Amino acid sequence: MKNGAETEAGGRKRGSGVTLVYDTLRREIIDLKLAPGTPIDEAQLAERFSLSRTPIREALVRLAAENLITTLTNRATIVSQIDFLNLSSFFDALTLMYRVTTREAALNRSAEDIEKIRKLQAEFARSVAARAPLDMIATNREFHVAIARAGGNKYFTDLFTRLLDEGQRILRLYYSSFNDALPRQYVTEHEDMIAAIEAGDVARADALAVAHADQIVGQIRSYISADRRPNLDLEL
């Protein structure tokens, strides 16, 4: 015991080892530093983080719950593949949810919703200015989830959140296509969406959501077809 706090071996606060492993691997997977298909070895991780197998396994369980790692039939664990073969279906679903959630927000938003959305947009803009792609991914997610919540439909919010989470590595490719220097016009797109939502202009909110989704999808498709992406295995 130290100052009343439970500790693990190595003097860490209990649970901090799990958090360290989870946060580190999650960042490396989303940033594509750990490419799809990369083996995940418990013994190597235990040595790397100077931890026992128990916190390593707990961290891996959390990553598996987010579909970032996969255990194969031979019990080997790898970084989950990106399903490029079903990318068109993913983009169709993502575009639909951009539209639905933005329309619903224009219909049902409150002043408090708008205030929160603007705050999250400011955080996104700061991450863009800093050229911090992982922060861009995180703040973009929170921005769009806040719009979905403003719409007031829990099922739309849950589905959109799931799609945004599944698409984090795809969004990493999107930012990579700009060398992590996202053009200002795409920050402005968010601001235009906020204005339409605040004004209750459903038609404009819908049109802006379509344009926003289309430019993201088009940029990613162009980047992938140009074969400038990392050497990523397809899920067959």
Secondary structure in CASP SS format (residue, H / E / C, confidence):
PFRMAT SS
TARGET T0000
AUTHOR 0000-0000-0000
METHOD secondary structure of the structure
MODEL  1
M C 1.00
K E 1.00
N C 1.00
G C 1.00
A E 1.00
E C 1.00
T E 1.00
E C 1.00
A C 1.00
G C 1.00
G C 1.00
R C 1.00
K E 1.00
R C 1.00
G C 1.00
S H 1.00
G H 1.00
V H 1.00
T H 1.00
L H 1.00
V H 1.00
Y H 1.00
D H 1.00
T H 1.00
L H 1.00
R H 1.00
R H 1.00
E H 1.00
I H 1.00
I H 1.00
D C 1.00
L C 1.00
K C 1.00
L C 1.00
A C 1.00
P C 1.00
G C 1.00
T C 1.00
P E 1.00
I C 1.00
D C 1.00
E H 1.00
A H 1.00
Q H 1.00
L H 1.00
A H 1.00
E H 1.00
R H 1.00
F H 1.00
S C 1.00
L C 1.00
S C 1.00
R H 1.00
T H 1.00
P H 1.00
I H 1.00
R H 1.00
E H 1.00
A H 1.00
L H 1.00
V H 1.00
R H 1.00
L H 1.00
A H 1.00
A H 1.00
E C 1.00
N C 1.00
L C 1.00
I E 1.00
T E 1.00
T E 1.00
L C 1.00
T C 1.00
N C 1.00
R C 1.00
A C 1.00
T E 1.00
I E 1.00
V E 1.00
S C 1.00
Q C 1.00
I E 1.00
D C 1.00
F H 1.00
L H 1.00
N H 1.00
L H 1.00
S H 1.00
S H 1.00
F H 1.00
F H 1.00
D H 1.00
A H 1.00
L H 1.00
T H 1.00
L H 1.00
M H 1.00
Y H 1.00
R H 1.00
V H 1.00
T H 1.00
T H 1.00
R H 1.00
E H 1.00
A H 1.00
A H 1.00
L H 1.00
N H 1.00
R C 1.00
S C 1.00
A H 1.00
E H 1.00
D H 1.00
I H 1.00
E H 1.00
K H 1.00
I H 1.00
R H 1.00
K H 1.00
L H 1.00
Q H 1.00
A H 1.00
E H 1.00
F H 1.00
A H 1.00
R H 1.00
S H 1.00
V H 1.00
A H 1.00
A C 1.00
R C 1.00
A C 1.00
P H 1.00
L H 1.00
D H 1.00
M H 1.00
I H 1.00
A H 1.00
T H 1.00
N H 1.00
R H 1.00
E H 1.00
F H 1.00
H H 1.00
V H 1.00
A H 1.00
I H 1.00
A H 1.00
R H 1.00
A H 1.00
G H 1.00
G C 1.00
N C 1.00
K H 1.00
Y H 1.00
F H 1.00
T H 1.00
D H 1.00
L H 1.00
F H 1.00
T H 1.00
R H 1.00
L H 1.00
L H 1.00
D H 1.00
E H 1.00
G C 1.00
Q H 1.00
R H 1.00
I H 1.00
L H 1.00
R H 1.00
L H 1.00
Y H 1.00
Y H 1.00
S H 1.00
S C 1.00
F C 1.00
N C 1.00
D C 1.00
A C 1.00
L C 1.00
P C 1.00
R H 1.00
Q H 1.00
Y H 1.00
V H 1.00
T H 1.00
E H 1.00
H H 1.00
E H 1.00
D H 1.00
M H 1.00
I H 1.00
A H 1.00
A H 1.00
I H 1.00
E H 1.00
A H 1.00
G C 1.00
D C 1.00
V H 1.00
A H 1.00
R H 1.00
A H 1.00
D H 1.00
A H 1.00
L H 1.00
A H 1.00
V H 1.00
A H 1.00
H H 1.00
A H 1.00
D H 1.00
Q H 1.00
I H 1.00
V H 1.00
G H 1.00
Q H 1.00
I H 1.00
R H 1.00
S H 1.00
Y H 1.00
I H 1.00
S H 1.00
A C 1.00
D C 1.00
R C 1.00
R C 1.00
P C 1.00
N C 1.00
L C 1.00
D C 1.00
L E 1.00
E C 1.00
L C 1.00
END
